[in-house]
């Protein structure tokens, strides 16, 4: 399974969000900020359909992430994805597989955030009024396929292939990142 161009853009924006908030590591919350920043994606639309105050959500996330100084653009190559972010992206792939999607998209990432036990994104989203039931209702209304069953071994093979694809694009040898 491949990731959509939309999700690639969100991952790129997440790096920008990490830099903006002064972090050398992309946290799951940076992915959520990137979804909001991108705006023109099914995940952001699903949050709005659930009645979420996206401006308030952004403000709450900023409050937990901001450090004293931003990261200069010249250091962009030093930004890495943390292990939790990698796990979340793997969860997005599994959500895409369960839904029978051709590509993993932002909506699958949002579902993975909602299913992540103890995750800060899940807490922030729930507090903002987002629910799995609301996301599923949005998906049905938009004609986006909701979950279908799939063999676990196939899921594991596809997650492994996507992990290799992400590693080749995002991580330099010797840096601590998602998959180290």
N, C-alpha and C positions, 0 to 999 in steps of 0.2 A: 504494500500500500504506500502510495506517495502522499506527501503533504501538499495541500493546495497553495497556490501563489499567495492567497490571502493570509494563510497561516505563516508562510515564510515572511511576509511583510510584517505581521504581528511580532514574530520573533525578532526581526530587525528593529522594530520600534521598541521592543522590550530592552534591547541593549541601550537605546537612546534614553529610555526611562531610568535604567540603572545609572547611567552617567548623570542624568539630570538630578537624581536624588543622592548622588555621591557614593555610589556602591560599585565596587569592582566585580561584583558577582550578581548575576541576574537571578532574582528571587521569583517565586511564583506570583507574588503581588505585582511585580513588574510586568508579567504577562497580562494580568488583569488590567493594569493601567494602559498597556498597549492596545488591548481590545477596545477600551473606551476611547483612546486617542484615535485609533483607526476609524472607529465609528460606523463605517459603511460595511458592516458584517452582520451575519445572522446572530452571533452571540450578543452583540450590543443591542440589536433589535429585540432579542428575546428578553434581555434584562428590562428594557423599556416596557415591553408588553406585560411583564410581571409587575409593573408599577414602580420599578426601582428609580430612586433619585440618583442618576449617574453622576451628577456634579457633587453631591454629598458623598457618594462612594469614593470618587477620586480624592476628595479632600481628606476623607478618613484614611485612605491608603497612603497618601502623601505624608500624613501626620506620623505614621508608623515607620516610614522608610527614610525620610530626609535626614541627611547628615549635613554638617556645617558647610562643606564645599562640594561643588559639582566636579565631575571628572572632565578634564580638557579633551576636546575631540581628538587631539593627537595621540591620546592613550586608548582610543577605542579598541584597538587590537588586544588590549590587556584584559578586556571584559570577558568573563567566562560564565557559563551557565552552571549553577550549583546543582548538587545531586537531587534535591527535592524538585527542582524545575525539570530535570531530566525524567524523573519518575512521573511528573504531571504530564509531560509530553507523551510518555509511553502510555499513560492512561487515556490520553486523547486518541491515540492510535487504536487502542482497544475499543473505545466508544465508537469510532468510525467503522471498525470491523463489525461490531454488534449491530450497527445500523445498516450495514450493507452498502456503505458509501464508497464511491470510486476513489475519493481522496479524503484525507483527514483535514477538517476545517475548523474554524473558530468555534462553531457550535459544539463540536466534539470536545474541544479544550474546555469550554464552559461546563459541559457535563462532567468532565473529569475533575474540575475544580469542586463541583458540588458533591462529588462522590468521595473526595479525599478526606478520610477521617482525620479530624483534628487540624485540618488545614486552615490557615489564616484567611485564605480566599473564600473558603466555604463559609466561615463565620461572617466575614464582611458582606458576602452576597446574601446570606440568610437574613442578616440584620437589615439589609436594604430591601428585603421583600422578595428575593429571587428563590424559587424552589424548583426541584426536578420536575414536579408536576406541571408547573407553569412553563418550563422550558419545553416539555413534551407537548403541551397544548399549543405552544407557538409553532413547534415543528410540524405538528399535524395541520394547523391552519395554513402554513406556508407550503405544504406539500413536501416537506423534508422527511425522509423515511426515519422512523423511530426504530429502536432496537429490534434486531433479529438474532436468533441463536447462531453460534458458530463454534466449531471445534477448537478446544483450547490449544492443541498442538499447532494448528494453523495460525492462531493468534500469536503464539510465541514466536513462530518463524517470521511472521510479518513484523512484529515488534523488533526482532533482532535485525532484520533487513533495514528497517527505518532507523534504528540506532546507528547502524553503520553509515547510512546516508547522512545522518545529522553529524556524526563524528567527522566525516570527510569534509563537511562544509564549515563547521563551526569551531573546531578545536585544534589547537596546535600541539604537536607532541611535547610532552614535558610540562604542560600546564595543568593545574588542577581544575577539573571541570565536572560536568555532569557525569561522565562515564569513567571517572578515575577512582 
